[in-house]
Amino acid sequence: MAAEIKQFVGRVKLGNKGIEIEARTSEGEHIGDLIVTRAGIIWCEGRTRRKNGQRLSWLTLASLARSKGSKKYYC
């Protein structure tokens, strides 16, 4: 699996659009896009548009990460 940041210039303060990360398989097939915003993340599977993506707030994401039964947390 591969991931590519579509736009990155050192340390970035997130603006209204956020940062978009493209996810691909090791064969190069497009899986989807992960958009990181000030409010949380948006997962856009395949060619799903941003407005139709699955949204998670930072608090919800943290809760999901903790609920997976792992006692280890990674930063």
C-alpha positions in Angstrom: 0.0 0.0 0.0 1.2 3.5 -0.8 0.1 7.0 0.3 0.9 10.2 -1.3 0.4 13.8 0.0 -0.9 15.8 -2.9 0.4 19.1 -1.6 3.0 19.6 1.2 5.3 22.4 1.9 7.1 21.7 5.3 5.1 22.6 8.4 1.5 23.5 7.3 -1.2 25.2 9.2 -4.5 23.7 8.1 -6.7 26.1 6.3 -10.3 25.7 5.2 -9.6 23.0 2.7 -7.2 20.9 4.8 -4.6 18.5 3.4 -5.5 15.6 1.1 -3.6 12.3 1.2 -4.1 9.9 -1.7 -4.0 6.2 -0.8 -3.1 3.5 -3.4 -2.3 -0.2 -3.3 1.2 -1.4 -3.9 0.1 -2.1 -7.5 -0.8 1.6 -7.9 -4.6 1.2 -7.8 -6.4 4.2 -6.3 -8.1 3.3 -3.0 -9.3 6.7 -1.9 -8.4 10.0 -0.4 -8.0 11.0 3.3 -8.6 14.7 3.9 -7.2 16.1 7.2 -9.0 19.2 8.3 -9.1 21.4 11.4 -12.4 19.7 12.4 -11.3 16.1 11.8 -10.8 13.7 8.9 -12.8 12.8 5.8 -12.4 9.5 4.1 -13.4 9.4 0.4 -13.3 5.9 -0.9 -12.6 5.4 -4.6 -13.7 8.5 -6.5 -16.1 9.7 -3.8 -16.3 13.5 -3.6 -15.3 15.4 -0.5 -18.9 16.4 0.3 -20.0 12.8 0.2 -17.1 11.4 2.2 -17.2 9.7 5.6 -16.5 12.4 8.3 -15.0 11.8 11.7 -14.3 14.5 14.3 -11.0 14.4 16.2 -12.8 13.2 19.3 -14.6 10.5 17.5 -11.4 9.3 15.9 -9.6 9.2 19.2 -12.5 7.3 20.7 -12.4 4.7 17.9 -8.6 4.3 18.2 -8.9 3.7 22.0 -11.9 1.3 21.6 -10.0 -1.3 19.5 -8.8 -3.1 22.6 -5.2 -2.1 22.3 -3.5 -0.9 25.4 -0.8 0.8 23.3 -1.3 4.2 21.9 0.9 5.6 19.2 1.6 9.3 18.5 
